[in-house]
Amino acid sequence: MMKTIVAAATVALLSTSAYAQDTISEFRIGVLGGENAQDRMTSNECVRSYVQDLLGVETKIFTPADYDGVIQGLLGGTIDMAWLGASAYAKTYLTDPEAVDVVLVKTNLDGSVGYHSIGFARKDKGINSLADMKGKTFGFGDPNSTSGYLIPSIEIPQEIGATMESGDYFKEVKFTGGHEQTIVAVNNGEVDGGVTWADGQGNWEDGYNSGALRKAVDSGLVDMNNLVQIWKSKEIPEGPIVLRRALPADVKQKVTTFLAELYDNDKQCAYNMAAGDTLGFTPITHEAYETIVAVRQAKTN
């Protein structure tokens, strides 16, 4: 079944390759901000090494300081592959619909391909809900993050009946710079509460099965027993792995097949790349993100 699905995805890729390059001299993987650069490099080193052997060209990892660095790299042709959040993909698509091809999506242990924005606070702050956050300091992640900004900036105001403007409901609303930064800021008491991403499956004590909280637990940054969940969004479509459309067709086919088979061939590498437990990466198309594209477009108009 997987080979059939991957074959179908390959046909779709080949159909978009009319203006593709003939060859490449290197391959560049962009990794979104959200944790420190060294951890991003380490988590994706196995993928970089595999791709370098697969393509026979030098393969590099790029870790821009923010989401927009990866987006601009894809748009400008200096990054060839990235796992984007849905909102970051929407910005890329709205800027240039021909820039990238959507190829694969991370799959959760139950086979679903969604996740959640999770609101959280320190347990010892006495904050157990958004109602307890009134007059407190709230932290977003990156303005191009789906779970760290876009979705909570829409759903939370609907729930609290107020805007996210500083001084309205919350004392102050600020951007921390990314998911890891938000987790650290909440844990250290620099903000009273904030939002990050998780699949919402498994145990809170583990940081759920996958996501930024799980990465923080694995890295020893936090003890989840010191944190409490105060809000959870509706399900969000997991962001896509994208490839620069102008890449040679055979490069796109090889990389797509490799990633689709990664879980079967190296579960630890898949765990590292997916920020926790996963069943691997399965094909997906642009149509899965049309709602997020529309939301992103409406938010910026």
Secondary structure by P-SEA (a helix, b strand, c coil): caaaaaaaaaaaaaaacccccccccbbbbbbbccccaaaaaaaaaaaaaaaaaaaccbbbbbbcccaaaaaaaaaacccccccccaaaaaaaaaaccccccccbbbbccccccccccccccccccccccccccccbbbbbccccccccccccccaaaaaacccccccccccbbbbcccaaaaaaaaaacccccccccccccccccccccccaaaaaaaacccccccccccccccccccccccccccccaaaaaaaaaaaaacccccaaaaaaaaccccccbbbbcccccaaaaaaaaaaac
